Amino acid sequence: MSPETASGPPPGDPAPWRRFWPLALLLGGLGLAYGTGLHRVLSFDVLAEHRAMLAGWVAARPVATALAYALAYVVVVTFSLPGGAVMSLAGGFLFGTWLGTALIVPAATAGACLLFLGARHALGRTLAERGGETLARISAALRRDGFWYLLSLRLLPVVPFWLANLAPALAGMPLRSFALATAIGIIPGSAVYAGIGAGLGAVFDRGGQPDLSLILSPGILLPLIGLAGLSLLGAWARRRRA
């Protein structure tokens, strides 16, 4: 029996539990949220029911409420809980369009980065060892142009937010590029949702539901498509220069 076999994993190769504890924490938090029914709290009906109480908190303790809201948004994104759209609407409803957007963007970016780091720490090494040449080529492309590709996905939410957090982590995208593309790319969509949320008072008074299809209207969708196209053009130009 070799010394390595007798003493466990070789130096520099962390024990499995050390690599997978972030993933176990994420799955445990997700299971706890569903087990306790927390996911049902993130709904439009709950927001409408407690709007007076929430508005009172903002009026009495604006800074503390804003920090609590941002922290809650980080948790929702980190654990990929349903209700991200409701959280964005709540930001606009409670704090207005611009302050709501200013809270949503860093909170969503922080949550995305935590999920990114957890997935990369737990699974990145395993995939790198077993991915072969295909994953190596994808990783090289993401290191070179990943910022532009992810920016396009963030501008056009055609890929679920949680999937766009996990895929770059598993494919080897640098954290700095991931964070920057996420922060920039979610600004337009966050502003739209916060703007809709800012008008929820009238919607609540009518007993109606917010019209989230507004984000798919030509006046909003076409500029986002244009921005995403410019992002892909940036990736193309970068490859041409290289």
Residue pairs with C-beta under 8 A, 6 or more apart in sequence:
4 10
8 15
9 15
19 121
19 122
19 125
20 122
21 122
22 117
22 118
22 119
22 121
22 122
23 118
23 119
23 122
23 123
25 118
26 78
26 79
26 80
26 115
26 118
29 75
29 78
29 79
30 79
30 80
30 81
32 38
33 39
33 79
33 81
38 81
39 81
39 82
39 83
40 46
41 83
42 76
42 81
42 82
42 83
42 86
42 87
43 83
43 86
44 86
44 89
44 209
44 210
47 54
47 86
47 89
47 90
47 93
47 200
48 204
51 93
51 200
51 201
51 204
54 65
54 90
54 93
54 94
55 94
57 65
58 65
58 66
58 94
58 95
65 94
66 95
66 99
66 103
69 90
69 91
69 94
69 95
69 103
69 107
70 103
70 106
70 107
71 107
72 87
73 87
73 91
73 103
73 104
73 107
73 108
73 111
74 107
74 108
74 110
74 111
74 114
75 81
75 111
76 83
76 84
76 87
76 111
77 84
77 107
77 108
77 110
77 111
77 112
77 114
77 115
77 161
77 165
78 111
78 114
78 115
78 118
79 115
80 115
80 161
80 162
80 165
84 108
84 161
85 193
85 212
87 104
88 100
88 104
88 190
88 193
88 194
88 197
89 193
89 194
89 196
89 197
89 200
89 210
90 197
91 100
91 101
91 103
91 104
91 193
91 194
91 197
92 100
92 101
92 193
92 194
92 195
92 196
92 197
92 198
92 199
92 200
93 100
93 197
93 198
93 200
93 201
94 100
94 197
95 103
95 194
96 194
96 198
97 191
97 194
97 195
97 197
97 198
98 191
98 194
100 194
100 197
100 198
101 187
101 190
101 191
101 194
104 186
104 190
104 193
104 194
105 183
105 186
105 187
105 190
106 183
108 161
108 182
108 186
108 190
109 179
109 182
109 183
109 186
112 161
112 165
112 178
112 179
112 182
113 175
113 178
113 179
113 182
115 162
115 165
115 166
115 169
116 165
116 166
116 168
116 169
116 175
116 178
117 169
117 175
119 165
119 166
119 169
119 170
120 169
120 170
123 169
123 170
124 169
124 170
124 172
127 135
127 170
127 171
128 135
128 139
128 172
131 139
135 171
135 172
138 171
138 172
139 171
139 172
139 173
142 149
142 168
142 171
142 172
142 173
142 174
142 177
143 172
143 173
143 174
143 177
144 238
144 239
144 242
145 235
145 238
145 239
146 168
146 173
146 174
146 177
146 178
146 181
147 177
147 180
147 181
148 181
148 231
148 232
148 234
148 235
148 238
149 231
149 232
149 235
150 164
150 168
150 173
150 177
150 178
150 181
150 182
150 185
151 181
151 184
151 185
151 228
151 231
152 185
152 228
152 229
152 231
152 232
153 159
153 164
153 185
154 164
154 181
154 182
154 184
154 185
154 186
154 189
155 185
155 188
155 189
155 224
155 227
155 228
155 231
156 224
156 225
156 228
157 189
168 178
169 178
188 223
188 224
188 227
189 215
189 224
192 214
192 215
192 220
193 212
193 215
196 210
196 211
196 212
196 214
197 210
200 210
203 209
203 210
214 220
215 221
